Structures are given as structure tokens and as C-alpha cells.
């Protein structure tokens, strides 16, 4: 028997019922989802390394034993230590190398199954609540909305829609959860850690992305280009997701998920 879900309008009221694609009947595979996320995440990393001669451009040599000083290499004509890892301007003990493999590889069919499994997790309240999302008791998952959602173009309209549907509380949760990142990352362009909130999956962007782009943690994605990074941030399935009718039709027609 095919699964079905309630259809909501922009006022947050149930106006019908829609048939869900078979992808929502798949079991949730957190192991595959984690692997697919690591593969997608590490694919964006740029290999880095050090100059093999860094810290070695010196004539420093050790004096050997019998001089009453440590046997570290010293600059000729002086006593200043050089070349060794613990010296000023010396080489690094274990520098990063460009030949190191930093990318996690995954098979194509595994990646497609992981994306399909992550889609199925958005329809399971247990997975969604386990991620920390706040879902109203009256809402049925997955949340399917009429295609009029794709025409929203202002943040005022978008906020009013989320409040009527009972999802604005989750956006506020993400906003209150913004924290200053610990460690060196604060100085490297990523000072704040921002929690993820809603994912809105549409068949066509007719202004909806502009309406929701400034809300904390809210993302808008096209159904034909869904990725594991959007569906399961951090490799954790169960993101709170809104689908439009046209998005479901595209998922129904898709033979695979890339």
C-alpha cells in the first residue's frame, strides 16, 4: 500500500492528501548516510603540503660531543641552533604532505542509496526529533505544501507562512543556538557555528529562495539537485523538511539520486 501525506496550503490548513513516492518507504541507513556525507565533505577539501626544503636552507651542523653543549645543529660561526624541529626557523617534525589521501571515496550506487535513505528519514518523526528539531504535534511528516509556496518572494510572507504552519519555533531555536566557535577557527573566517533548521525542497525557484535566505539555518534546494549535505548536515539524518507538490513529482520521476 502506497504511503500518503497531508497537503497543506499557505494558511497552514490541510486541503487534501498526496501520494508519496516510493523513496519514502526505504529504510533509514545512518551508516551509509554518514559515509556519503564524509565523501561529499572531504571532496571539497584542498590538499595542502609544505615545501620539502622548508627550514633546511641552512649550513648548520652539529658540533658533536665533547663541547659541553647539546648536539643540535648550529649555524657556522656562532652558537645559534638551527635546522632541528625545536629551533627557531627549523623544519617541522611531521609536516603535512600533498600526497596524503584526504578524500573519502564512495560507490555511486551507495551514494544514491544514501540520498534516498536521507529523504526517507525526513518522513520519520523519530529521526527528525532526534536531530533536535521542534515539530508541532498536529503536523504530519513529511510536510507537503501546495506549489504556491514557490511563489513567495518576501521574508514577511515567508515568516507568516512558517508561523501559521507552526514551524517558526524551529527557526528561533536555530537563531538562539548560534555560538562562537572554539579554537583557531575564529580567526579563519568561521567565527560562528550556526545550527541547521528547515530545508525547503521545491520543484522550481520562483522567488522562494530569496524569501527564506536570511532566516537562520533555513536552506532552499531544488528536488532535482538534492544532496546529502543538505538532507543530512553533519551526516545525521532526519532534517526537518518541507516539500512542494512539484518537488514530489520530480522525486517520483527520478530513477536515481545524484
Secondary structure, DSSP 8 states (H G I E B T S, - for coil): ---EEEEE-TTS-EEEEEE--GGGGS---HHHHHHHHHHHHHTT-------TTTTT-S--EE--SSSSS--SEE-TTS--B-SSTTSTT---SS---TTS-------HHHHHHHHHHHHHHTT-HHHHHHTT----TT--SSEEE-GGGGG--SHHHHHHHHHHHT-HHHHHHHHHT-EE--SGGGGTT--EE-----EEEESS-SSHHHHHTTSTT-EEEEGGG--HHHHSGGG-----EEEEHHHHHHHHH-SS--
